Amino acid sequence: MSEPISALNGAVYNQGIAEITALDPIGMISIRGDLTAGYLKKPVKKITGVAMPDMRGINLVSGTGVAWMSPDELLLICPYADVATNLETLHKAIGTNHALAVNVSDARAVFRVTGKHTREVLAKLAPVDTSPEAFAPGTIRRTRLAQVPAAFWMVDADTTELVCFRSVAQYVFDLLKTAAQPGSQVNYHRG
């Protein structure tokens, strides 16, 4: 595998209500198939060390894990350098069964949004309830950010990670920067 190159060379915006960071590439394998089948569940558990996630769930430990993307799709997340080995493990386990495992690492860009207004930044851009009650760590949302598809999850109460297509990385970075402009906090609090 070639050396990973960040879509935006580690760009950072830290002048607003949240910090936006373009992360180095991470390993991502899209898995399609029967998510209840042992030939998928066993290798995913072996590779990640975590259980299969529930609907709209993500199970991550130290940067390795698996996210539910749809009723027949998972996103396996791992170190970039481990993708080839993990794909081989998956392909052997799948065998002739009707399933697919594909490296999508280089087709994606990853961002981290941090700060006490992280949820507000996301809420301005995506039609998702980002309240702590509806969107806690361990959950993932596959949705749209303005005009493009994206997926994001809460790492902790003030941090989210976001994945989008690499081809729209600059657009997403600019969207996030705009939503995080100084003085743009909404300060919505339930009463």
N, C-alpha and C positions, 0 to 999 in steps of 0.2 A: 504494500500500500504506500502511496506517495505521502510526502509530508503534508499535513493539514495546513491550510491557509485560511485565516479568518476572513469572512466576507467584508468586514469593515476595519480590519487591522486593530482591533481592541479599542475602538472609539468609545469615549466616555463623555457623558453630559452630566455635570454636577452643579449646575447653577440655578436649579429650580426647586420644586417641592418634593422631588424624588430624584435619585441618581439612576441614570440609564447607562448600562455597560454592555457593549458587544463582546460576547464571550468567545474564546477559542472554540474551534469545532469540537463536538463531542460525538461519540459513536451512537448511531441510531439505526436500528433495524426494524423495518415495517414487517409485521407478521400478519398474514391473512389466513383465515381458516376457521374450523370449529374450535372455539376457545375452551370447550369442555373436554376435548379429546386428549387422552394421555400422551399421544405422540407430540403434542404441543406443550401441554402443562409440565411434563417431566423435564424437557430440556430447558424451558424458560426458568424453572425453579433451580435447576443445576447451574445455569449461567449466572443468574441474578442473586440467588440465595433468599429471594423473597417470594411470598405467595402471589398467586394471580390476583389482580385487583378486581374490586367490584366495579359495577357500572359507574363511570365518571370518576374512577379512582386511579391513584398513582402510588406505587410502593417503591420508594427509593432509599437506599442505604449507601452512603459514601459515594454518590455519583453513579451507582449501578442500580437498575431496577426495571420496572415495567409499568406502562400506562395503558389504561383502557381507552381506545380511540373510537370504537363503534362495536356493535354486537358481534362482528366477525374480524376485528382488527385490534392489534396491540402495537405499541411502540416500545421496543426494548432499547434501553439507554445504558451505555457502557463507556468505558474509556475508548477513545478513538483507535488506539493501537490494538484493541481486542476484537474489533469487528470481524476480521477475517476468520479468526479461530471460532468465534461465536456463531458465525454463519455456517461454518463447516459442521459444528455440533448440531445446529438446527436442521440442516439439510439431511444429515445422517438419520436423525430422529424422524423426520417427516417421511423419508423414503418415497414410496409411490403414492402416499396419501394425498388427497386433494387439499393442498395448502401452499403458501408462498412465504418466503423469507427473503427480503431484499435490503441491501445496504442503501440507505438514503442519507447518510451522514453528510456527504458533500453537496447535497441538494438543499440543505437546510442552513439557516442562521439561527443563533441562539442569543438571547438577551437576558440580562438580569435587571430588574427594577427594584430599588430598595428605598426605604424611608417610610415615615408614618403616614404619608399620603399615597402610598403605592396603590391601594384599592381605588382611590379616586381617579388616579391616572388611567387605570384599566377601565373603570366604569364610564369614562368619557368616550372611550373608543369602541367598546364591545357591548352587545346587548345581553349582558350577563349580570346577575345579581352578585356583586362582589362583597356583600356584607359578610362579616365573620360567621354569622349563623348559616349562611348558604354556601360559603366558599372558604373552607378551612384547609389547613395543610393536610395533604393526603388526597385532595381532590384536584381534578384537571378539567378544564373546559376547552373543547374544540369548537371554535366559533369564528367570528370575523373581527378584524380590527379595521374599522372604516371599510375600505374596499377590498381587503385581502384576507384569505384564510390564515388562521393562526391557532395555536394551542398554548395554554399557559396553566401553571399550577403554583400554589402557594408553597414556598419552602418553609417559611415561618410567618409570624403575624405581620411582618413588615417587608417581606421579600417574596418576589415572584420570579419565576423563570419562564421565558416565552420562546416558542419555536415558530418560525415562519419559513417560507420558501426563500432560498438564498437570493433568487432573482429580485425579490422585493425588499431586501435587507435595508437599503438606504431609505426607502419609503417608510418602512416600519420605524426605523430609528428616528426619522424626522417627525413622524406622528407622535411617538412617545415623548420626544423633546417638546413638542407643541403642547401636549397634554400636561406636561410637567413645568410649564413656564412659571417663573416667579410670580407669586401673588394669585395663582389660578386655583388655589385650593377651594373646594366647595364647602368644607366643614359641615357636612351633613351628619347629624346625630339624631338617632331615634329618641323620642322623648319621654 
